[in-house]
Amino acid sequence: MKPRDDVKPRDAETVAVALQQVTTCLGGLGAVVHRLDPDGHRLLLVAADGPASAAAQAWAELGEEEEEAPVLALRRGAYAWVGGDSLGVGAAGTVAMPLVGTDGPIGALSGLVAGPGEPDEVRRSFLRTVAQWVGTGLIGPPGTPPGPSAVSAATRSVRMSELTVALAEAITTRDVVRAVADYVQAPFGADGLVLEVLEAGWLHVVGSAGYPREFLRVLEGIPLEANETVHDVVRTRTPRFIESRAEIYQRYPALRPVNELSPKEAWAFLPLIASGRVIGLCVVSFSQPRTFSEGARIWLMALSGLVGQALERARLYDMEHARARELQRGLLPRALPRLPAACAVARYLPAGQGEEVGGDWYDVIPLPADRVALVIGDVMGHGITEAATMGRLRTAVRTLADLDIPPDELFSRLNDLVSDLGEDTYATCLYAVFDPVACTFSYSLAGHPPPVVVHPDGTVRTPDAAPDPPLGAAKPPFGLHRLHLPDGSMLVLCTDGLVESATRDVDQGMAQLRQILAEAASPAVHSAAADEDDDIRYLEDLCDRVVSALLPDRGQMNDDAGLLIVRVRRTAPRDVVSWSLPVDPRAAGEARDHVRKRLGTWGLDDLVLTTELLVSELVGNVVRHATGPVHLRMLRSRTLTCEVYDGSLTTPRIRHPTHTDEGGRGLQLVAALSRRWGARYLQDGKCIWTEQDLPERVGH
């Protein structure tokens, strides 16, 4: 439908462009503009666009008592929504915005919504912006230069539709900047773009295109109050269209030194408004002077409404996402310990796609007697809640590991914890303990990818061990699996995000991982790792190689990934010794003799007296309170470890004897003389152990 004859040529262009915008924004069914008649009691149809043009004749005149969307918007002076197909064109409803002139309401701009439900806030803001321009156009003076051609308007309409979709899908600030650069610059012949956000009186550049970094650094150093151009736009909430360098020098002389550095010749300064406040500025710029037609101004102002809402949403996401990432990284170990029996490196790789953080974690936990606990897990789901749950589980695992219980029993307790967190909380996990004396690797699996073992000769294999269900869904008991590992073997643990993707399943990913490790793990490379620093460098390089091969496009990752690679070392036979002791009063004396001789052999004579006292107390407690068989084991490493084994499951505990008690002070003495002490339980008894620091001058 063409505009009515009483609409001026300039008005006709404004209305036509606005209707195309609204039609595109709301799904393509059409849009209409009404103008209030002089007596103020009727709305008269001015123009219509899209498939609804013919049906819009039913709204040629609308009385003030009717309940249609245009009338309601005019009556309320605000946004109005009426559900249902009022014009019989298949619409889900009609949305309307009042058109306001200098003396009050002058009409209404309405759009027919194709999709289900009301338009979201982004589209409402867009409609509100377009309505403001249409209101100005209907009452503005004639005589302005002609606007874009029909072909240009159609091209821009298509681009605006694409921009609307791109901004609706934009998640991060970077996505918003990319969408504006892709869909705004070309239709207007622009070659420069700057997006700035307002924070504490300063504008900060969050994205740009077509500007050198040196100039952007200059912009960052200007406070809002000192930037005349920006302050004018932000204060008035009105765009400024500068058509030449001479014009900007004349209007804003104080900023001439800055503007002389700009490589551009014309600018559109557009306020970004969201939630009723100015959040920033969008600057679209041109390398040549140009005239901004009324149509171009409408389009640019309309896009600023879309961009403002999208940028506000993206900034909120960026801040929440950054906090969640910070929380997640804070809950992961900042550095892995270097231990006598293991050196490890790890990678945590956040998803490149998706709105939330994940719950992947890993840890390396030192245990008594140089044993090492390895853990890697993944809380199912994404979000800050899952990241917090990951932190709780990591803390729980470290606490349970300190109890020195087997992996299957640890999983039974951890499963109870996960179950208590809620019916929809689940986690996969692998927990393992490496014993460097026996060279055994004991582990349990709860819905998690199995470990990959790389032998010193380059052989790569995955143990054939069926995993239990994930924690939170499993029913104890859990399976316990054991492997014997040659000295210098590597263990590769990962989460499913490393090996599973949209193009391969877990089995294919694990096969690819084994192939990568086989190519990288030749015997020659292993023998080259002569010391701990060499080991670490080799493992770091191997980590990078695995990640590059399995995740070549980090930006397309839709799940977090964790990777932990560990080289294990056995305890040298010369550094560990054990003896059997009789279950009678002679045991303590024999233990002291063994300790004295062994410490002399190791050059630890300074520790003889203390160690004799510790061993005498531990062995004496066994003879008095426990059952045999009794064994004493000593291990020299970074500390001196003494272990006494017996056949009882009774728990040793420190007592608080009174002044008249003749006994009960033995474990107090043990705690006072040792660096730390504790007990762990075995299938046929328990082990009580102590650790002492070695003298600094001693090495081995």
LOLUM-43564 format. One line per 4 residues: number of its first residue (from 1); for each residue z, y, x of C-alpha. Coordinates in nm, 3 decimals, decimal comma. Layout:
N
NUM> Z:Y:X; ...
REM end
This chain:
700
1> 0,000:0,000:0,000; -0,093:0,343:0,139; 0,156:0,630:0,147; 0,162:0,860:-0,151
5> -0,042:1,177:-0,140; 0,270:1,394:-0,129; 0,365:1,253:0,209; 0,243:1,469:0,497
9> 0,023:1,317:0,773; 0,310:1,319:1,020; 0,531:1,152:0,762; 0,266:0,889:0,696
13> 0,262:0,786:1,061; 0,640:0,772:1,077; 0,660:0,564:0,761; 0,382:0,326:0,865
17> 0,536:0,255:1,205; 0,884:0,214:1,054; 0,761:-0,031:0,791; 0,588:-0,243:1,054
21> 0,911:-0,246:1,256; 1,127:-0,355:0,965; 0,878:-0,618:0,849; 0,867:-0,769:1,197
25> 1,245:-0,754:1,241; 1,326:-0,932:0,914; 1,074:-1,214:0,923; 0,741:-1,079:0,802
29> 0,779:-1,058:0,420; 0,756:-0,680:0,403; 0,939:-0,351:0,375; 0,936:-0,048:0,143
33> 1,033:0,318:0,158; 1,156:0,515:-0,145; 1,208:0,890:-0,174; 1,448:1,056:-0,412
37> 1,265:1,266:-0,672; 1,352:1,637:-0,704; 1,583:1,587:-1,002; 1,786:1,334:-0,802
41> 1,784:1,060:-1,069; 1,500:0,833:-0,959; 1,373:0,665:-0,645; 0,995:0,686:-0,610
45> 0,802:0,431:-0,403; 0,643:0,604:-0,102; 0,494:0,310:0,090; 0,513:-0,065:0,140
49> 0,408:-0,303:0,416; 0,342:-0,673:0,452; 0,298:-0,946:0,189; 0,531:-0,758:-0,045
53> 0,293:-0,460:-0,078; 0,144:-0,568:-0,409; 0,473:-0,694:-0,555; 0,638:-0,363:-0,459
57> 0,473:-0,197:-0,759; 0,760:-0,342:-0,961; 0,978:-0,094:-0,771; 0,747:0,204:-0,819
61> 1,032:0,384:-0,991; 1,399:0,283:-0,977; 1,661:0,451:-1,192; 2,001:0,546:-1,058
65> 2,170:0,290:-1,283; 1,982:-0,011:-1,145; 2,145:-0,265:-0,912; 1,860:-0,310:-0,668
69> 1,925:-0,275:-0,294; 1,750:0,066:-0,248; 1,954:0,221:-0,530; 2,281:0,070:-0,404
73> 2,219:0,200:-0,052; 2,151:0,550:-0,184; 2,453:0,538:-0,417; 2,692:0,417:-0,147
77> 2,542:0,617:0,133; 2,558:0,305:0,348; 2,408:-0,036:0,416; 2,348:-0,252:0,107
81> 2,259:-0,619:0,063; 2,142:-0,793:-0,254; 2,082:-1,166:-0,242; 1,793:-1,327:-0,426
85> 1,416:-1,292:-0,448; 1,394:-0,959:-0,637; 1,015:-0,919:-0,596; 0,915:-1,285:-0,620
89> 0,779:-1,315:-0,265; 1,015:-1,591:-0,143; 1,279:-1,361:0,005; 1,639:-1,471:0,057
93> 1,753:-1,118:-0,025; 1,692:-0,750:0,026; 1,862:-0,520:0,275; 1,853:-0,142:0,244
97> 1,962:0,165:0,440; 1,988:0,519:0,300; 1,757:0,789:0,439; 1,958:1,101:0,511
101> 1,818:1,449:0,558; 1,983:1,774:0,654; 2,106:1,832:0,298; 2,207:1,477:0,213
105> 2,040:1,154:0,090; 1,663:1,176:0,045; 1,564:0,812:-0,004; 1,602:0,452:0,111
109> 1,440:0,213:0,357; 1,445:-0,151:0,242; 1,338:-0,482:0,392; 1,284:-0,827:0,245
113> 1,468:-1,092:0,444; 1,288:-1,421:0,509; 1,570:-1,618:0,671; 1,888:-1,743:0,504
117> 2,176:-1,501:0,468; 2,224:-1,137:0,563; 2,084:-0,989:0,883; 2,323:-0,999:1,179
121> 2,474:-0,689:1,337; 2,190:-0,654:1,587; 1,931:-0,628:1,309; 2,154:-0,401:1,100
125> 2,185:-0,162:1,392; 1,808:-0,170:1,433; 1,754:-0,092:1,063; 2,011:0,189:1,080
129> 1,827:0,344:1,375; 1,486:0,319:1,209; 1,629:0,471:0,890; 1,756:0,772:1,085
133> 1,409:0,835:1,224; 1,237:0,788:0,890; 1,477:1,033:0,732; 1,391:1,288:1,000
137> 1,020:1,219:0,963; 1,014:1,267:0,587; 1,157:1,617:0,611; 1,030:1,724:0,952
141> 0,764:1,995:1,005; 0,403:1,892:1,024; 0,174:1,964:1,315; 0,298:1,735:1,589
145> 0,038:1,557:1,804; -0,103:1,232:1,668; 0,078:0,914:1,758; -0,037:0,572:1,868
149> -0,350:0,416:1,739; -0,345:0,136:1,486; -0,425:-0,112:1,763; -0,140:0,027:1,979
153> 0,101:0,015:1,686; 0,005:-0,342:1,609; 0,053:-0,440:1,972; 0,391:-0,277:1,979
157> 0,486:-0,446:1,654; 0,413:-0,784:1,809; 0,606:-0,689:2,122; 0,900:-0,564:1,916
161> 0,907:-0,896:1,732; 0,910:-1,078:2,065; 1,179:-0,844:2,197; 1,394:-0,906:1,890
165> 1,374:-1,280:1,947; 1,436:-1,246:2,322; 1,741:-1,024:2,272; 1,880:-1,256:2,007
169> 1,854:-1,541:2,259; 1,985:-1,334:2,552; 2,322:-1,454:2,680; 2,392:-1,253:2,992
173> 2,330:-0,892:3,095; 2,057:-1,020:3,325; 1,885:-1,181:3,025; 1,892:-0,849:2,838
177> 1,743:-0,660:3,133; 1,471:-0,922:3,173; 1,384:-0,908:2,801; 1,355:-0,528:2,800
181> 1,144:-0,529:3,117; 0,913:-0,798:2,979; 0,858:-0,663:2,629; 0,900:-0,285:2,655
185> 0,736:-0,158:2,971; 0,380:-0,285:2,913; 0,331:-0,164:2,550; 0,429:0,189:2,650
189> 0,262:0,195:2,989; 0,602:0,234:3,153; 0,671:0,114:3,506; 1,040:0,194:3,546
193> 1,357:0,079:3,374; 1,726:0,139:3,431; 2,009:0,001:3,218; 2,352:0,158:3,276
197> 2,689:0,092:3,116; 2,967:0,345:3,070; 3,302:0,251:3,225; 3,595:0,487:3,282
201> 3,379:0,799:3,300; 3,117:0,648:3,529; 2,780:0,494:3,459; 2,712:0,172:3,647
205> 2,364:0,029:3,688; 2,356:-0,326:3,551; 1,984:-0,382:3,576; 1,664:-0,209:3,684
209> 1,293:-0,248:3,747; 1,052:-0,029:3,939; 1,314:0,167:4,139; 1,406:0,145:4,509
213> 1,761:0,039:4,590; 1,828:0,363:4,774; 1,775:0,568:4,458; 1,991:0,332:4,249
217> 2,273:0,375:4,501; 2,246:0,752:4,451; 2,279:0,708:4,074; 2,589:0,491:4,119
221> 2,764:0,774:4,302; 2,733:1,036:4,026; 3,018:1,069:3,773; 2,924:1,114:3,409
225> 3,044:1,475:3,391; 2,824:1,575:3,685; 2,509:1,407:3,548; 2,374:1,670:3,310
229> 2,097:1,456:3,169; 2,309:1,153:3,098; 2,608:1,353:2,977; 2,382:1,538:2,731
233> 2,248:1,212:2,588; 2,588:1,040:2,572; 2,766:1,343:2,422; 2,510:1,407:2,148
237> 2,409:1,042:2,097; 2,054:1,175:2,085; 1,763:1,058:2,298; 1,592:1,295:2,539
241> 1,222:1,264:2,608; 1,120:1,440:2,929; 0,741:1,461:2,965; 0,710:1,598:3,319
245> 0,900:1,667:3,639; 0,875:2,040:3,570; 1,049:1,993:3,237; 1,342:1,799:3,383
249> 1,386:2,061:3,657; 1,392:2,335:3,394; 1,632:2,160:3,153; 1,871:2,019:3,413
253> 1,855:2,241:3,725; 2,185:2,118:3,870; 2,039:1,769:3,912; 1,721:1,880:4,086
257> 1,823:1,730:4,426; 1,873:1,392:4,261; 1,561:1,409:4,047; 1,351:1,501:4,350
261> 1,440:1,157:4,490; 1,313:0,980:4,179; 0,967:0,822:4,209; 0,897:0,886:3,838
265> 0,731:1,175:3,650; 0,838:1,122:3,286; 1,144:0,970:3,123; 1,287:0,852:2,793
269> 1,669:0,869:2,806; 1,796:0,649:2,522; 2,165:0,617:2,425; 2,284:0,260:2,378
273> 2,516:0,248:2,078; 2,716:-0,054:1,965; 3,014:-0,082:1,732; 2,993:0,289:1,662
277> 3,030:0,405:2,023; 2,803:0,483:2,316; 2,824:0,198:2,567; 2,555:0,307:2,807
281> 2,207:0,437:2,865; 1,856:0,293:2,879; 1,603:0,490:3,082; 1,235:0,403:3,039
285> 1,026:0,591:3,293; 0,664:0,655:3,393; 0,488:0,731:3,718; 0,265:0,993:3,552
289> 0,348:1,281:3,317; 0,294:1,185:2,954; 0,336:1,306:2,599; 0,566:1,112:2,369
293> 0,416:1,092:2,020; 0,641:1,069:1,718; 0,551:0,704:1,680; 0,638:0,627:2,040
297> 0,970:0,807:2,001; 1,052:0,603:1,693; 0,968:0,279:1,869; 1,174:0,366:2,175
301> 1,473:0,476:1,970; 1,448:0,163:1,761; 1,450:-0,059:2,066; 1,755:0,123:2,202
305> 1,947:0,012:1,893; 1,850:-0,347:1,955; 1,928:-0,325:2,326; 2,265:-0,161:2,266
309> 2,388:-0,444:2,045; 2,247:-0,713:2,274; 2,392:-0,550:2,585; 2,738:-0,518:2,430
313> 2,734:-0,884:2,335; 2,607:-0,983:2,680; 2,871:-0,774:2,858; 3,148:-0,936:2,656
317> 3,006:-1,275:2,743; 2,975:-1,183:3,111; 3,338:-1,072:3,126; 3,468:-1,380:2,945
321> 3,244:-1,605:3,150; 3,360:-1,443:3,475; 3,725:-1,489:3,375; 3,661:-1,851:3,285
325> 3,480:-1,912:3,616; 3,764:-1,745:3,803; 4,013:-1,963:3,619; 3,813:-2,274:3,690
329> 3,766:-2,198:4,058; 4,132:-2,105:4,087; 4,226:-2,446:3,956; 4,008:-2,628:4,209
333> 4,136:-2,678:4,565; 4,049:-2,380:4,782; 4,017:-2,602:5,088; 4,030:-2,977:5,133
337> 4,289:-3,108:5,376; 4,187:-3,263:5,708; 4,378:-3,588:5,724; 4,410:-3,855:5,994
341> 4,245:-4,118:5,773; 3,988:-3,903:5,595; 3,781:-3,590:5,626; 3,612:-3,461:5,314
345> 3,375:-3,194:5,189; 3,292:-3,105:4,830; 3,060:-2,899:4,616; 3,123:-2,754:4,274
349> 2,804:-2,635:4,104; 2,838:-2,437:3,779; 2,571:-2,485:3,516; 2,281:-2,243:3,539
353> 2,231:-2,251:3,162; 2,469:-2,250:2,870; 2,738:-2,012:2,756; 3,053:-2,185:2,875
357> 3,220:-2,322:3,186; 3,283:-2,690:3,228; 3,583:-2,903:3,315; 3,473:-3,075:3,637
361> 3,732:-3,112:3,913; 3,802:-3,300:4,234; 4,094:-3,336:4,473; 4,206:-3,500:4,795
365> 4,578:-3,580:4,801; 4,768:-3,697:5,111; 5,006:-3,986:5,053; 5,274:-4,141:5,278
369> 5,168:-4,362:5,571; 4,839:-4,173:5,610; 4,706:-4,310:5,283; 4,475:-4,081:5,084
373> 4,426:-4,038:4,710; 4,080:-3,929:4,595; 4,014:-3,802:4,244; 3,714:-3,663:4,061
377> 3,692:-3,601:3,688; 3,521:-3,420:3,404; 3,679:-3,291:3,084; 3,423:-3,342:2,808
381> 3,291:-3,022:2,652; 3,249:-2,668:2,776; 3,460:-2,358:2,742; 3,767:-2,188:2,873
385> 3,982:-2,440:2,684; 3,819:-2,726:2,873; 3,865:-2,540:3,203; 4,236:-2,497:3,124
389> 4,261:-2,865:3,029; 4,102:-2,952:3,363; 4,377:-2,755:3,537; 4,645:-2,938:3,344
393> 4,497:-3,277:3,429; 4,458:-3,191:3,796; 4,825:-3,088:3,809; 4,925:-3,405:3,624
397> 4,727:-3,623:3,866; 4,893:-3,461:4,168; 5,234:-3,510:4,008; 5,166:-3,874:3,927
401> 5,015:-3,931:4,272; 5,341:-3,806:4,421; 5,510:-4,096:4,244; 5,286:-4,321:4,454
405> 5,186:-4,551:4,168; 4,869:-4,765:4,161; 4,550:-4,617:4,009; 4,561:-4,833:3,696
409> 4,919:-4,734:3,619; 4,842:-4,369:3,690; 4,556:-4,385:3,439; 4,787:-4,534:3,175
413> 5,016:-4,232:3,204; 4,731:-3,984:3,228; 4,569:-4,138:2,921; 4,886:-4,068:2,722
417> 4,873:-3,705:2,832; 4,507:-3,663:2,731; 4,574:-3,829:2,395; 4,859:-3,585:2,330
421> 4,623:-3,290:2,383; 4,435:-3,368:2,062; 4,196:-3,615:1,906; 3,890:-3,425:2,031
425> 4,000:-3,411:2,396; 3,848:-3,664:2,636; 3,798:-3,684:3,009; 3,618:-3,913:3,249
429> 3,785:-3,978:3,581; 3,782:-4,181:3,902; 4,111:-4,216:4,092; 4,131:-4,409:4,418
433> 4,368:-4,474:4,707; 4,250:-4,554:5,059; 4,492:-4,741:5,289; 4,388:-4,687:5,654
437> 4,604:-4,972:5,786; 4,461:-5,242:5,559; 4,124:-5,056:5,523; 4,136:-5,113:5,147
441> 3,998:-4,884:4,877; 4,168:-4,937:4,540; 4,032:-4,747:4,240; 4,013:-4,726:3,862
445> 3,731:-4,585:3,649; 3,762:-4,420:3,308; 3,412:-4,359:3,175; 3,305:-4,212:3,507
449> 3,013:-4,277:3,747; 3,119:-4,535:4,009; 3,168:-4,453:4,377; 2,882:-4,498:4,621
453> 2,979:-4,661:4,952; 2,783:-4,588:5,270; 2,863:-4,837:5,547; 2,850:-4,741:5,916
457> 2,529:-4,941:5,961; 2,356:-4,725:5,695; 2,383:-4,977:5,411; 2,435:-4,806:5,074
461> 2,573:-4,983:4,771; 2,746:-4,917:4,441; 3,027:-5,160:4,353; 2,965:-5,366:4,043
465> 3,272:-5,260:3,847; 3,270:-5,200:3,472; 3,442:-4,871:3,384; 3,703:-4,840:3,112
469> 3,648:-4,590:2,827; 3,722:-4,221:2,893; 4,079:-4,099:2,899; 4,186:-4,013:2,547
473> 3,975:-4,293:2,401; 4,092:-4,586:2,615; 4,366:-4,839:2,548; 4,567:-4,956:2,851
477> 4,573:-5,157:3,068; 4,303:-5,014:3,291; 4,110:-5,220:3,541; 4,198:-5,202:3,911
481> 3,918:-5,263:4,162; 3,950:-5,318:4,538; 3,707:-5,291:4,826; 3,741:-5,354:5,198
485> 3,585:-5,068:5,392; 3,476:-5,086:5,757; 3,598:-4,808:5,981; 3,378:-4,497:5,948
489> 3,250:-4,574:5,599; 3,162:-4,290:5,363; 3,259:-4,260:4,999; 3,044:-4,047:4,767
493> 3,200:-3,948:4,436; 3,031:-3,729:4,176; 3,037:-3,618:3,813; 2,755:-3,695:3,572
497> 2,616:-3,340:3,596; 2,485:-3,424:3,944; 2,294:-3,738:3,851; 2,210:-3,689:3,483
501> 1,967:-3,435:3,341; 1,716:-3,387:3,061; 1,454:-3,574:3,266; 1,662:-3,867:3,399
505> 1,950:-4,081:3,282; 2,263:-4,165:3,482; 2,124:-4,494:3,620; 1,809:-4,323:3,747
509> 2,017:-4,046:3,899; 2,250:-4,292:4,074; 1,950:-4,479:4,214; 1,807:-4,153:4,347
513> 2,146:-4,066:4,499; 2,158:-4,400:4,681; 1,807:-4,345:4,813; 1,896:-4,000:4,947
517> 2,208:-4,136:5,117; 2,017:-4,428:5,268; 1,761:-4,191:5,421; 2,031:-3,962:5,560
521> 2,285:-4,220:5,675; 2,134:-4,391:5,979; 2,359:-4,563:6,236; 2,243:-4,314:6,500
525> 2,369:-4,025:6,294; 2,703:-4,197:6,240; 2,759:-4,263:6,607; 2,681:-3,898:6,683
529> 2,986:-3,789:6,482; 3,228:-3,824:6,771; 3,510:-3,603:6,645; 3,645:-3,443:6,331
533> 3,444:-3,123:6,363; 3,123:-3,323:6,403; 3,217:-3,525:6,096; 3,271:-3,213:5,888
537> 2,940:-3,058:5,996; 2,755:-3,379:5,919; 2,918:-3,412:5,577; 2,845:-3,048:5,494
541> 2,478:-3,100:5,578; 2,472:-3,421:5,375; 2,626:-3,243:5,075; 2,359:-2,975:5,089
545> 2,086:-3,235:5,119; 2,211:-3,430:4,816; 2,244:-3,118:4,604; 1,899:-2,988:4,700
549> 1,736:-3,319:4,620; 1,912:-3,390:4,291; 1,934:-3,032:4,163; 1,626:-2,853:4,296
553> 1,633:-2,594:4,016; 1,993:-2,480:3,987; 1,900:-2,229:3,716; 1,798:-2,510:3,479
557> 2,127:-2,702:3,505; 2,287:-2,747:3,163; 2,607:-2,910:3,291; 2,846:-2,845:3,576
561> 2,830:-3,083:3,870; 3,092:-3,198:4,119; 3,032:-3,381:4,448; 3,295:-3,517:4,688
565> 3,194:-3,694:5,012; 3,466:-3,852:5,226; 3,455:-4,023:5,565; 3,742:-4,270:5,607
569> 3,898:-4,383:5,935; 4,124:-4,680:5,996; 4,456:-4,648:6,175; 4,427:-4,767:6,534
573> 4,615:-5,099:6,588; 4,815:-4,942:6,874; 4,962:-4,687:6,629; 5,117:-4,929:6,381
577> 5,366:-5,212:6,427; 5,579:-5,421:6,188; 5,861:-5,675:6,209; 6,036:-5,919:5,976
581> 6,414:-5,883:5,957; 6,686:-6,124:5,845; 6,864:-6,056:5,514; 7,210:-6,035:5,671
585> 7,422:-5,788:5,872; 7,221:-5,857:6,188; 6,918:-5,681:6,037; 7,031:-5,326:6,120
589> 7,094:-5,406:6,484; 6,759:-5,580:6,524; 6,589:-5,285:6,359; 6,747:-5,044:6,606
593> 6,631:-5,258:6,900; 6,274:-5,261:6,768; 6,279:-4,886:6,714; 6,414:-4,812:7,059
597> 6,154:-5,023:7,237; 5,858:-4,902:7,032; 5,944:-4,534:7,064; 5,976:-4,582:7,440
601> 5,627:-4,734:7,445; 5,490:-4,442:7,242; 5,664:-4,184:7,458; 5,883:-4,065:7,171
605> 6,224:-4,105:7,335; 6,339:-3,774:7,184; 6,325:-3,936:6,839; 6,519:-4,251:6,925
609> 6,863:-4,140:6,808; 6,743:-3,992:6,478; 6,513:-4,282:6,402; 6,786:-4,539:6,477
613> 7,014:-4,365:6,227; 6,743:-4,357:5,960; 6,640:-4,719:6,004; 7,002:-4,841:6,017
617> 7,077:-4,668:5,687; 6,766:-4,797:5,512; 6,803:-5,154:5,634; 7,177:-5,152:5,561
621> 7,107:-5,045:5,200; 6,864:-5,333:5,161; 7,113:-5,587:5,289; 7,389:-5,453:5,062
625> 7,197:-5,372:4,744; 6,859:-5,549:4,743; 6,696:-5,884:4,813; 6,462:-6,019:5,077
629> 6,226:-6,062:5,238; 6,283:-5,751:5,453; 6,022:-5,590:5,676; 6,021:-5,285:5,899
633> 5,700:-5,098:5,978; 5,646:-4,796:6,201; 5,332:-4,583:6,207; 5,250:-4,312:6,459
637> 5,011:-4,040:6,343; 5,063:-3,667:6,298; 5,414:-3,768:6,195; 5,630:-4,071:6,264
641> 5,662:-4,289:5,953; 5,926:-4,561:5,914; 5,900:-4,800:5,619; 6,147:-5,064:5,503
645> 6,016:-5,323:5,253; 6,233:-5,545:5,032; 6,196:-5,770:4,730; 6,389:-5,554:4,482
649> 6,260:-5,308:4,223; 6,583:-5,108:4,201; 6,543:-4,733:4,241; 6,723:-4,564:4,532
653> 6,880:-4,233:4,440; 7,102:-3,980:4,607; 7,460:-3,990:4,480; 7,720:-3,716:4,475
657> 8,032:-3,889:4,606; 8,379:-3,741:4,577; 8,597:-3,663:4,878; 8,778:-3,998:4,847
661> 8,467:-4,219:4,819; 8,406:-4,437:5,124; 8,030:-4,474:5,063; 7,740:-4,317:4,878
665> 7,634:-4,070:5,149; 7,360:-4,277:5,311; 7,059:-4,125:5,135; 7,201:-3,776:5,186
669> 7,192:-3,854:5,558; 6,833:-3,982:5,525; 6,725:-3,663:5,344; 6,895:-3,445:5,606
673> 6,743:-3,620:5,910; 6,387:-3,673:5,787; 6,104:-3,433:5,709; 6,069:-3,606:5,374
677> 6,142:-3,947:5,226; 6,059:-4,148:4,917; 5,985:-4,486:4,765; 5,682:-4,664:4,627
681> 5,671:-4,979:4,423; 5,466:-5,288:4,491; 5,392:-5,599:4,288; 5,666:-5,795:4,466
685> 5,917:-5,525:4,557; 5,934:-5,173:4,694; 5,901:-4,969:5,012; 6,138:-4,692:5,117
689> 5,987:-4,459:5,376; 6,074:-4,159:5,589; 5,865:-3,912:5,786; 5,963:-3,719:6,098
693> 5,773:-3,449:6,284; 5,656:-3,544:6,632; 5,758:-3,335:6,932; 5,486:-3,076:7,001
697> 5,417:-3,200:7,354; 5,335:-3,552:7,237; 4,974:-3,655:7,185; 4,795:-3,984:7,157
REM end
